[in-house]
Amino acid sequence: MVEFDEQLRRLATQACGHPPGSPQRQKLLTQIIRLTSSKLWKESTPYYQDALQQTWLYFCRNVCEGLTGQTYDPAYGSVITWLNAYLKRRLQDFYLNQYKEQATTVSIKVRQSVSGGNSEVIDPVDNLPATPQAPPILEDLEAWVKTDLDGELSSTHIKGHPKVNCQVLILKRLPPEVSWKELSEEFGLPIPTLSSFYQRQCLPRLRKFAENEGLL
């Protein structure tokens, strides 16, 4: 695996040595994609392919120039680790958005009342509360995290940093989420350390909660 990671790093370095959009760069990026496709995180969710496509687009835009995110830095880990971290983040975005859509779906009904021969169309927006309420699923999720009945979330923490645990990080990453940069500054830990821990330890517990609630 070490040799494979080194091969990917060499290909990435070679690709970035060619101008953006050049056939040489495209050929090398395509070679990296082919080599890594079977190594990436897999799961059977309806939006996995969409998340994967976003990941490849992110890869092509940021492996060299960092057009939409941080440029790939081999010092932070292998290409596979970098891509998996992004892929899992996109998957989390998809299923959290799915929860919000399910929770905030408003059944739009147009009511007509006959008065003096005229029809009055009621705009459903007029019937919405002035202050939007938090989606129920997010309220349930937040309550589950804060309650932490078995203490699993609060006891699952980064080694040597008991205050940086899954309970804290999940709450921080719920909408409106705190950026990894802010969390890095708050806890004095590198972004890759926080992100990797979140993907490996916190996200699976979050998904288990969603599955138990019948939301996945």
C-alpha positions as CSV (number, residue, x, y, z in Angstrom):
1,M,0.0,0.0,0.0
2,V,2.9,2.3,0.7
3,E,4.3,1.7,-2.8
4,F,0.8,2.4,-4.2
5,D,0.5,5.7,-2.3
6,E,3.9,6.7,-3.5
7,Q,2.9,5.9,-7.1
8,L,-0.1,8.1,-6.8
9,R,2.0,10.9,-5.4
10,R,4.4,10.7,-8.3
11,L,1.6,10.8,-10.8
12,A,0.1,13.8,-9.1
13,T,3.4,15.6,-9.1
14,Q,3.9,14.8,-12.8
15,A,0.4,15.9,-13.6
16,C,0.9,19.2,-11.9
17,G,4.0,19.8,-13.9
18,H,1.9,20.2,-17.0
19,P,-0.3,23.2,-17.8
20,P,-4.0,23.1,-16.7
21,G,-6.1,21.6,-19.5
22,S,-3.2,20.1,-21.4
23,P,-3.5,16.6,-22.8
24,Q,-0.6,15.5,-20.7
25,R,-2.2,16.6,-17.4
26,Q,-5.6,15.1,-18.4
27,K,-4.0,11.8,-19.2
28,L,-2.2,11.6,-15.9
29,L,-5.3,12.7,-13.9
30,T,-7.4,10.0,-15.7
31,Q,-4.7,7.4,-14.8
32,I,-5.0,8.4,-11.1
33,I,-8.7,8.2,-11.2
34,R,-8.6,4.7,-12.7
35,L,-6.1,3.6,-10.1
36,T,-8.0,5.0,-7.1
37,S,-11.6,4.2,-8.1
38,S,-11.6,0.7,-6.5
39,K,-9.8,2.0,-3.4
40,L,-12.3,4.7,-2.3
41,W,-15.0,4.4,0.4
42,K,-18.1,2.5,-0.8
43,E,-21.6,2.5,0.5
44,S,-25.0,1.7,-1.0
45,T,-26.9,5.0,-0.8
46,P,-28.9,6.5,-3.6
47,Y,-26.7,9.6,-3.7
48,Y,-23.4,7.9,-3.6
49,Q,-22.7,8.3,-7.3
50,D,-23.5,12.0,-7.1
51,A,-21.1,12.4,-4.1
52,L,-18.4,10.4,-6.1
53,Q,-18.8,12.7,-9.1
54,Q,-18.4,15.7,-6.9
55,T,-15.3,14.1,-5.5
56,W,-13.7,13.6,-8.9
57,L,-14.5,17.2,-9.8
58,Y,-12.9,18.4,-6.6
59,F,-9.9,16.2,-7.3
60,C,-9.3,17.7,-10.8
61,R,-9.8,21.3,-9.6
62,N,-7.7,21.1,-6.5
63,V,-5.0,18.5,-6.8
64,C,-2.7,21.1,-8.4
65,E,-4.1,24.7,-8.2
66,G,-6.6,24.6,-5.3
67,L,-9.3,26.3,-7.4
68,T,-12.2,25.4,-5.0
69,G,-10.5,24.1,-1.9
70,Q,-7.2,23.4,-0.4
71,T,-4.5,22.1,-2.8
72,Y,-3.5,18.5,-2.1
73,D,-0.6,18.3,0.2
74,P,1.2,14.9,0.4
75,A,2.4,15.9,3.9
76,Y,-1.2,15.5,5.2
77,G,-1.7,12.0,3.9
78,S,-2.1,9.9,0.8
79,V,-4.3,10.8,-2.2
80,I,-6.7,8.1,-1.1
81,T,-7.0,9.6,2.4
82,W,-7.5,13.0,0.9
83,L,-10.2,11.9,-1.5
84,N,-12.0,9.7,1.1
85,A,-12.2,12.6,3.5
86,Y,-13.9,14.7,0.9
87,L,-16.2,11.9,-0.4
88,K,-17.4,11.2,3.2
89,R,-18.1,14.8,3.8
90,R,-20.2,15.1,0.6
91,L,-22.1,12.0,1.7
92,Q,-22.8,13.5,5.0
93,D,-24.0,16.7,3.3
94,F,-26.4,14.6,1.1
95,Y,-28.1,12.7,3.9
96,L,-28.3,15.8,6.2
97,N,-29.9,17.7,3.3
98,Q,-32.2,14.7,2.8
99,Y,-33.3,14.9,6.5
100,K,-34.0,18.6,6.2
101,E,-36.0,18.1,3.0
102,Q,-38.1,15.4,4.7
103,A,-38.6,17.5,7.8
104,T,-39.4,20.8,6.1
105,T,-41.6,19.5,3.2
106,V,-44.6,21.8,3.1
107,S,-47.7,20.5,1.4
108,I,-48.7,23.4,-0.8
109,K,-52.4,23.7,-1.2
110,V,-54.1,26.4,-3.3
111,R,-57.4,27.4,-1.7
112,Q,-60.0,29.1,-3.8
113,S,-62.9,30.8,-2.1
114,V,-65.8,32.2,-4.2
115,S,-66.7,35.6,-3.0
116,G,-68.7,37.9,-5.3
117,G,-67.8,35.7,-8.2
118,N,-64.1,36.2,-7.7
119,S,-61.6,33.5,-6.9
120,E,-59.0,34.2,-4.3
121,V,-55.7,32.4,-4.5
122,I,-54.0,32.0,-1.2
123,D,-50.2,32.1,-1.3
124,P,-49.0,29.3,1.0
125,V,-46.1,31.5,2.0
126,D,-48.5,33.7,3.8
127,N,-49.4,30.8,6.1
128,L,-45.8,30.0,7.1
129,P,-44.7,31.0,10.6
130,A,-42.9,34.3,10.8
131,T,-40.0,32.6,12.6
132,P,-38.9,29.3,11.0
133,Q,-38.6,26.4,13.4
134,A,-35.6,24.1,13.3
135,P,-36.4,20.9,11.3
136,P,-37.6,18.1,13.6
137,I,-35.0,15.7,12.5
138,L,-32.2,18.2,13.4
139,E,-33.9,18.8,16.8
140,D,-34.0,15.0,17.4
141,L,-30.4,14.6,16.3
142,E,-29.3,17.4,18.5
143,A,-31.2,16.0,21.4
144,W,-29.7,12.5,20.8
145,V,-26.2,14.0,20.8
146,K,-26.6,16.2,23.8
147,T,-28.3,13.4,25.9
148,D,-25.7,10.8,25.0
149,L,-27.4,8.2,27.2
150,D,-24.6,5.6,27.1
151,G,-21.8,8.2,27.1
152,E,-20.4,6.7,23.9
153,L,-20.1,10.0,22.1
154,S,-18.4,11.9,24.9
155,S,-16.0,9.1,25.6
156,T,-15.0,8.7,22.0
157,H,-12.3,11.3,21.7
158,I,-9.0,12.1,20.0
159,K,-6.1,10.5,21.9
160,G,-4.8,12.9,24.5
161,H,-7.7,15.3,23.9
162,P,-10.8,14.2,25.9
163,K,-12.5,17.5,25.2
164,V,-12.4,16.9,21.5
165,N,-14.9,14.1,21.3
166,C,-17.7,13.0,19.0
167,Q,-20.4,14.7,21.1
168,V,-18.6,18.1,20.7
169,L,-17.7,17.7,17.1
170,I,-21.1,16.5,15.9
171,L,-22.8,19.4,17.6
172,K,-20.3,21.8,16.1
173,R,-20.8,20.4,12.6
174,L,-24.6,20.5,12.7
175,P,-26.2,23.3,10.6
176,P,-25.1,26.1,10.8
177,E,-21.8,24.2,10.9
178,V,-18.5,25.5,12.3
179,S,-15.7,25.3,9.7
180,W,-12.8,23.0,10.2
181,K,-10.5,26.0,10.2
182,E,-12.3,27.5,13.1
183,L,-12.3,24.2,15.0
184,S,-8.6,23.8,14.3
185,E,-8.0,27.2,15.9
186,E,-10.3,26.5,18.8
187,F,-8.8,23.1,19.7
188,G,-5.2,23.8,18.6
189,L,-5.2,20.7,16.3
190,P,-4.5,20.3,12.6
191,I,-7.5,20.2,10.3
192,P,-6.6,16.7,8.9
193,T,-6.5,15.3,12.5
194,L,-9.9,16.6,13.3
195,S,-11.5,15.7,10.0
196,S,-10.0,12.2,9.9
197,F,-11.2,11.5,13.5
198,Y,-14.7,12.8,12.6
199,Q,-14.9,10.6,9.5
200,R,-13.6,7.5,11.3
201,Q,-15.3,7.7,14.6
202,C,-18.2,10.3,14.6
203,L,-19.7,9.8,11.2
204,P,-20.4,6.1,11.6
205,R,-22.2,6.8,14.9
206,L,-24.2,9.5,13.2
207,R,-25.2,7.1,10.4
208,K,-26.2,4.4,12.9
209,F,-28.5,6.9,14.6
210,A,-30.1,7.8,11.2
211,E,-30.6,4.1,10.4
212,N,-32.1,3.3,13.8
213,E,-34.6,6.2,13.2
214,G,-35.5,4.8,9.8
215,L,-34.1,7.8,8.0
216,L,-31.6,5.9,5.8
